[in-house]
Amino acid sequence: MSQPSAQELLMHIENKIAQGDYKDSVHKITLITAKDVIRKVLETEF
């Protein structure tokens, strides 16, 4: 099984948020935070 790239993971998280595929508001905030961290790392590290 191959591992997703950071860009693929970012797209997956964005899709989950857009589709409302989360348990509750805390889970949504966690997804948003993860998305923001991944985006920031991609912008600054690469």
Long-range contacts (C-beta under 8 A, 24 or more apart in sequence): 6-38, 6-41, 6-42, 7-42, 9-38, 10-35, 10-38, 10-39, 10-42, 13-38
